[in-house]
Amino acid sequence: MRVLMETAELQKKAAGIVSVLDRKFKVRRDVQLCFTQLMEEIGELARDINLPRLRSKQPDAQSLEGEFADVLLQLSKLAEMHGIDMEKAVLGKIEALKKRHGV
C-alpha cells in the first residue's frame, strides 16, 4: 500500500533533492537561476502537452509525468528560497477564490 506524503514534507523533499544536485554539480543557485529553470521546465511540459496539436502524436505518459515532476521540483525550491509554505499558500488562495467567486 502506498502512503501519501504530507504536502510540507513533499515540498521539503523536492527542494532538498534540488539542493543535493546543486552540490553534486557545484551549482550556485540563486532566485534568478531557480526561476529561469522553472520556466525551462514549464516550456518542456508545454512541448509535451502540445504534441497532439503540433506533431499529431500523443505525449508519452512517462515523459509527461516526468515534466510535471520537474516543474514541481523547481517550484518547491523557489518557494523554499522565498520562505513560502506552498500548502498554506494554496489553501489560502483556494479560500480567497471561493469567497471572491461564491463557490
Sine and cosine of phi, psi and omega as CSV:
sin_phi,cos_phi,sin_psi,cos_psi,sin_omega,cos_omega
0.00,0.00,0.70,-0.71,-0.03,-1.00
-1.00,0.04,0.77,-0.64,0.02,-1.00
-0.98,-0.20,0.81,-0.59,0.01,-1.00
-0.97,0.23,0.54,-0.84,-0.01,-1.00
-1.00,0.02,0.56,-0.83,0.14,-0.99
-0.87,0.49,0.52,-0.85,-0.03,-1.00
-0.86,0.51,-0.71,0.70,0.00,-1.00
-0.89,0.46,-0.61,0.80,0.02,-1.00
-0.93,0.38,-0.64,0.77,0.03,-1.00
-0.90,0.44,-0.71,0.71,0.02,-1.00
-0.86,0.51,-0.71,0.71,-0.01,-1.00
-0.90,0.43,-0.69,0.73,-0.01,-1.00
-0.92,0.40,-0.67,0.74,0.00,-1.00
-0.90,0.44,-0.74,0.68,0.02,-1.00
-0.90,0.43,-0.59,0.81,-0.01,-1.00
-0.90,0.44,-0.65,0.76,-0.01,-1.00
-0.93,0.36,-0.55,0.84,0.08,-1.00
-0.89,0.45,-0.67,0.74,0.03,-1.00
-0.89,0.45,-0.66,0.75,0.03,-1.00
-0.88,0.48,-0.71,0.70,0.01,-1.00
-0.91,0.41,-0.60,0.80,0.06,-1.00
-0.86,0.50,-0.70,0.71,0.02,-1.00
-0.90,0.45,-0.69,0.72,-0.02,-1.00
-0.86,0.51,-0.68,0.73,-0.07,-1.00
-0.99,-0.17,0.19,0.98,0.05,-1.00
0.82,0.57,0.70,0.71,0.03,-1.00
-1.00,-0.03,0.76,-0.65,0.09,-1.00
-0.99,-0.15,0.99,-0.10,-0.12,-0.99
-0.99,0.13,0.71,-0.70,0.19,-0.98
-0.78,-0.63,0.02,-1.00,-0.07,-1.00
-0.87,0.49,-0.65,0.76,-0.03,-1.00
-0.90,0.44,-0.70,0.71,0.03,-1.00
-0.88,0.47,-0.70,0.71,-0.02,-1.00
-0.88,0.48,-0.70,0.72,0.01,-1.00
-0.90,0.44,-0.69,0.72,-0.02,-1.00
-0.93,0.37,-0.54,0.84,0.08,-1.00
-0.93,0.37,-0.60,0.80,0.07,-1.00
-0.87,0.50,-0.71,0.71,0.01,-1.00
-0.89,0.45,-0.62,0.79,0.05,-1.00
-0.88,0.48,-0.71,0.70,0.00,-1.00
-0.92,0.40,-0.60,0.80,0.06,-1.00
-0.90,0.44,-0.63,0.78,0.06,-1.00
-0.88,0.47,-0.65,0.76,0.03,-1.00
-0.92,0.39,-0.61,0.79,0.07,-1.00
-0.91,0.43,-0.69,0.73,0.03,-1.00
-0.87,0.50,-0.66,0.76,0.02,-1.00
-0.85,0.53,-0.74,0.67,0.00,-1.00
-0.90,0.43,-0.68,0.74,-0.02,-1.00
-0.90,0.43,-0.56,0.83,-0.03,-1.00
-0.99,0.12,-0.07,1.00,-0.02,-1.00
-0.79,0.62,-0.70,0.72,-0.01,-1.00
-0.87,0.49,-0.60,0.80,-0.02,-1.00
-0.98,0.17,-0.59,0.81,-0.12,-0.99
-1.00,-0.08,-0.49,0.87,-0.07,-1.00
-0.81,-0.59,0.09,1.00,0.00,-1.00
0.80,0.59,0.62,0.79,0.08,-1.00
-0.63,-0.78,0.45,-0.89,-0.01,-1.00
-0.99,0.13,0.59,-0.81,0.06,-1.00
-0.93,0.36,0.56,-0.83,0.10,-0.99
-0.92,0.39,0.80,-0.60,-0.07,-1.00
-0.85,0.53,-0.64,0.77,-0.01,-1.00
-0.92,0.40,-0.65,0.76,0.03,-1.00
-0.91,0.41,-0.70,0.72,0.02,-1.00
-0.88,0.48,-0.69,0.73,0.05,-1.00
-0.86,0.50,-0.69,0.72,0.01,-1.00
-0.90,0.44,-0.62,0.78,0.01,-1.00
-0.92,0.38,-0.66,0.76,0.09,-1.00
-0.86,0.50,-0.68,0.74,0.01,-1.00
-0.90,0.44,-0.67,0.74,0.03,-1.00
-0.86,0.50,-0.66,0.75,0.03,-1.00
-0.88,0.47,-0.71,0.70,-0.01,-1.00
-0.90,0.44,-0.63,0.77,0.03,-1.00
-0.86,0.50,-0.77,0.64,-0.03,-1.00
-0.93,0.38,-0.62,0.78,0.03,-1.00
-0.90,0.43,-0.65,0.76,0.02,-1.00
-0.89,0.46,-0.68,0.73,0.01,-1.00
-0.91,0.41,-0.68,0.73,0.01,-1.00
-0.89,0.45,-0.68,0.74,0.04,-1.00
-0.88,0.47,-0.68,0.73,0.03,-1.00
-0.87,0.49,-0.66,0.75,-0.01,-1.00
-0.89,0.45,-0.43,0.90,0.02,-1.00
-0.99,-0.16,0.05,1.00,0.00,-1.00
0.94,0.34,0.51,0.86,-0.04,-1.00
-0.99,-0.14,0.78,-0.62,0.15,-0.99
-1.00,0.02,0.96,-0.29,-0.10,-0.99
-0.88,0.47,-0.61,0.79,0.01,-1.00
-0.88,0.47,-0.74,0.67,0.01,-1.00
-0.88,0.48,-0.69,0.72,-0.02,-1.00
-0.89,0.45,-0.71,0.70,-0.04,-1.00
-0.93,0.37,-0.69,0.72,0.02,-1.00
-0.89,0.45,-0.63,0.78,0.06,-1.00
-0.89,0.45,-0.66,0.75,0.01,-1.00
-0.91,0.40,-0.65,0.76,0.03,-1.00
-0.86,0.51,-0.72,0.69,0.01,-1.00
-0.89,0.46,-0.67,0.74,0.03,-1.00
-0.89,0.46,-0.67,0.74,0.02,-1.00
-0.91,0.41,-0.63,0.78,0.05,-1.00
-0.86,0.50,-0.73,0.69,0.01,-1.00
-0.91,0.42,-0.72,0.69,-0.06,-1.00
-0.89,0.45,-0.62,0.79,-0.12,-0.99
-0.94,-0.33,0.10,1.00,0.08,-1.00
0.88,0.47,0.63,0.78,0.02,-1.00
-0.93,-0.37,0.00,0.00,0.00,0.00
